[in-house]
Amino acid sequence: MKARLTVSTENPWESFVGYSRAIRIGELVEVAGTTAVQGNEVLGGDDPYLQTVNALRIIEESLTKLGARLSDVIRTRMFVTDISQWRAIGKAHGEFFGDVRPVATMVEVKALIDPRLLVEIEVEAIVHQSDG
């Protein structure tokens, strides 16, 4: 049986809901829906671009803790509260994944867990054993 490695960002919802920020089993890494939250602060305020950048930084840190990199990401899913902001959100996504070009989905949702949140992103990655 392959080891199950987990990462927590100490987000207040993680322990309450009972989930991990990210899990790695073998070559597979899954990162839970991630927002621009640090403690009780929403990083980036009401700017969808900055919220996306900060969520992706948290994702990148989680991947790194599990021996993965952004270049290992094969899929992203972006949940946004206002699809008319797709260009700002897409610009940030492109800055992180422009050369990687994972498959990506962006969908508008009615709301996220906190009304201040505009973007939530989850990713899947595959790490080759020789890479990490």
Contacts in CASP RR format, 6 or more apart in sequence:
PFRMAT RR
TARGET T0000
AUTHOR 0000-0000-0000
METHOD contacts of the structure
MODEL  1
MKARLTVSTENPWESFVGYSRAIRIGELVEVAGTTAVQGNEVLGGDDPYL
QTVNALRIIEESLTKLGARLSDVIRTRMFVTDISQWRAIGKAHGEFFGDV
RPVATMVEVKALIDPRLLVEIEVEAIVHQSDG
2 25 0 8 1.000
2 26 0 8 1.000
3 25 0 8 1.000
3 26 0 8 1.000
4 23 0 8 1.000
4 24 0 8 1.000
4 25 0 8 1.000
5 23 0 8 1.000
5 24 0 8 1.000
5 25 0 8 1.000
5 66 0 8 1.000
6 20 0 8 1.000
6 21 0 8 1.000
6 22 0 8 1.000
6 23 0 8 1.000
6 24 0 8 1.000
7 20 0 8 1.000
7 21 0 8 1.000
7 22 0 8 1.000
7 23 0 8 1.000
7 62 0 8 1.000
7 65 0 8 1.000
7 66 0 8 1.000
8 14 0 8 1.000
8 20 0 8 1.000
8 21 0 8 1.000
9 21 0 8 1.000
9 58 0 8 1.000
9 61 0 8 1.000
9 62 0 8 1.000
10 39 0 8 1.000
11 21 0 8 1.000
11 37 0 8 1.000
11 39 0 8 1.000
12 39 0 8 1.000
12 40 0 8 1.000
13 19 0 8 1.000
13 113 0 8 1.000
14 20 0 8 1.000
14 21 0 8 1.000
19 32 0 8 1.000
20 32 0 8 1.000
21 31 0 8 1.000
21 32 0 8 1.000
21 34 0 8 1.000
21 58 0 8 1.000
21 62 0 8 1.000
22 29 0 8 1.000
22 30 0 8 1.000
22 31 0 8 1.000
22 32 0 8 1.000
22 62 0 8 1.000
22 63 0 8 1.000
22 65 0 8 1.000
22 66 0 8 1.000
23 29 0 8 1.000
23 30 0 8 1.000
23 66 0 8 1.000
24 66 0 8 1.000
24 67 0 8 1.000
24 68 0 8 1.000
24 127 0 8 1.000
26 127 0 8 1.000
26 129 0 8 1.000
27 126 0 8 1.000
27 127 0 8 1.000
27 128 0 8 1.000
27 129 0 8 1.000
28 124 0 8 1.000
28 125 0 8 1.000
28 126 0 8 1.000
29 63 0 8 1.000
29 66 0 8 1.000
29 68 0 8 1.000
29 72 0 8 1.000
29 124 0 8 1.000
29 125 0 8 1.000
29 126 0 8 1.000
29 127 0 8 1.000
30 122 0 8 1.000
30 123 0 8 1.000
30 124 0 8 1.000
30 125 0 8 1.000
31 59 0 8 1.000
31 62 0 8 1.000
31 63 0 8 1.000
31 122 0 8 1.000
31 123 0 8 1.000
31 124 0 8 1.000
31 125 0 8 1.000
32 122 0 8 1.000
33 77 0 8 1.000
33 79 0 8 1.000
33 120 0 8 1.000
33 121 0 8 1.000
33 122 0 8 1.000
34 55 0 8 1.000
34 58 0 8 1.000
34 59 0 8 1.000
34 62 0 8 1.000
34 120 0 8 1.000
34 121 0 8 1.000
34 122 0 8 1.000
35 42 0 8 1.000
35 51 0 8 1.000
35 55 0 8 1.000
35 112 0 8 1.000
35 113 0 8 1.000
35 114 0 8 1.000
35 117 0 8 1.000
35 119 0 8 1.000
35 120 0 8 1.000
35 121 0 8 1.000
36 42 0 8 1.000
36 43 0 8 1.000
36 44 0 8 1.000
36 45 0 8 1.000
36 50 0 8 1.000
36 51 0 8 1.000
36 52 0 8 1.000
36 53 0 8 1.000
36 54 0 8 1.000
36 55 0 8 1.000
36 58 0 8 1.000
36 117 0 8 1.000
36 119 0 8 1.000
37 43 0 8 1.000
37 114 0 8 1.000
37 117 0 8 1.000
38 54 0 8 1.000
38 58 0 8 1.000
42 51 0 8 1.000
42 114 0 8 1.000
42 116 0 8 1.000
42 117 0 8 1.000
43 50 0 8 1.000
43 51 0 8 1.000
43 54 0 8 1.000
44 50 0 8 1.000
44 51 0 8 1.000
44 53 0 8 1.000
44 54 0 8 1.000
45 51 0 8 1.000
45 116 0 8 1.000
46 116 0 8 1.000
46 118 0 8 1.000
47 88 0 8 1.000
48 80 0 8 1.000
48 82 0 8 1.000
48 85 0 8 1.000
48 88 0 8 1.000
48 89 0 8 1.000
48 118 0 8 1.000
48 119 0 8 1.000
49 88 0 8 1.000
49 89 0 8 1.000
49 91 0 8 1.000
49 92 0 8 1.000
50 92 0 8 1.000
51 117 0 8 1.000
51 118 0 8 1.000
51 119 0 8 1.000
52 78 0 8 1.000
52 88 0 8 1.000
52 89 0 8 1.000
52 90 0 8 1.000
52 92 0 8 1.000
52 93 0 8 1.000
52 119 0 8 1.000
52 121 0 8 1.000
53 92 0 8 1.000
53 95 0 8 1.000
53 96 0 8 1.000
55 119 0 8 1.000
55 120 0 8 1.000
55 121 0 8 1.000
56 92 0 8 1.000
56 93 0 8 1.000
56 96 0 8 1.000
56 121 0 8 1.000
59 121 0 8 1.000
59 123 0 8 1.000
60 70 0 8 1.000
60 96 0 8 1.000
63 69 0 8 1.000
63 70 0 8 1.000
63 72 0 8 1.000
63 73 0 8 1.000
63 123 0 8 1.000
63 125 0 8 1.000
66 127 0 8 1.000
67 127 0 8 1.000
67 132 0 8 1.000
68 125 0 8 1.000
68 127 0 8 1.000
68 132 0 8 1.000
69 125 0 8 1.000
69 127 0 8 1.000
69 131 0 8 1.000
70 96 0 8 1.000
70 97 0 8 1.000
70 100 0 8 1.000
71 99 0 8 1.000
71 100 0 8 1.000
72 125 0 8 1.000
72 126 0 8 1.000
72 127 0 8 1.000
72 128 0 8 1.000
72 131 0 8 1.000
73 97 0 8 1.000
73 100 0 8 1.000
73 102 0 8 1.000
73 123 0 8 1.000
73 124 0 8 1.000
73 125 0 8 1.000
74 102 0 8 1.000
74 103 0 8 1.000
74 124 0 8 1.000
74 125 0 8 1.000
74 126 0 8 1.000
75 102 0 8 1.000
75 103 0 8 1.000
75 104 0 8 1.000
75 105 0 8 1.000
75 123 0 8 1.000
75 124 0 8 1.000
76 93 0 8 1.000
76 97 0 8 1.000
76 102 0 8 1.000
76 103 0 8 1.000
76 104 0 8 1.000
76 105 0 8 1.000
76 121 0 8 1.000
76 122 0 8 1.000
76 123 0 8 1.000
77 104 0 8 1.000
77 105 0 8 1.000
77 106 0 8 1.000
77 107 0 8 1.000
77 121 0 8 1.000
77 122 0 8 1.000
77 123 0 8 1.000
78 89 0 8 1.000
78 90 0 8 1.000
78 93 0 8 1.000
78 104 0 8 1.000
78 105 0 8 1.000
78 106 0 8 1.000
78 107 0 8 1.000
78 119 0 8 1.000
78 120 0 8 1.000
78 121 0 8 1.000
79 107 0 8 1.000
79 109 0 8 1.000
79 112 0 8 1.000
79 119 0 8 1.000
79 120 0 8 1.000
79 121 0 8 1.000
80 86 0 8 1.000
80 89 0 8 1.000
80 106 0 8 1.000
80 107 0 8 1.000
80 108 0 8 1.000
80 109 0 8 1.000
80 118 0 8 1.000
80 119 0 8 1.000
80 120 0 8 1.000
81 108 0 8 1.000
81 109 0 8 1.000
81 110 0 8 1.000
81 111 0 8 1.000
81 112 0 8 1.000
81 117 0 8 1.000
81 118 0 8 1.000
81 119 0 8 1.000
82 108 0 8 1.000
82 118 0 8 1.000
83 106 0 8 1.000
83 107 0 8 1.000
83 108 0 8 1.000
85 118 0 8 1.000
86 106 0 8 1.000
89 106 0 8 1.000
89 119 0 8 1.000
90 106 0 8 1.000
93 104 0 8 1.000
93 121 0 8 1.000
97 104 0 8 1.000
102 123 0 8 1.000
112 118 0 8 1.000
112 119 0 8 1.000
112 120 0 8 1.000
END
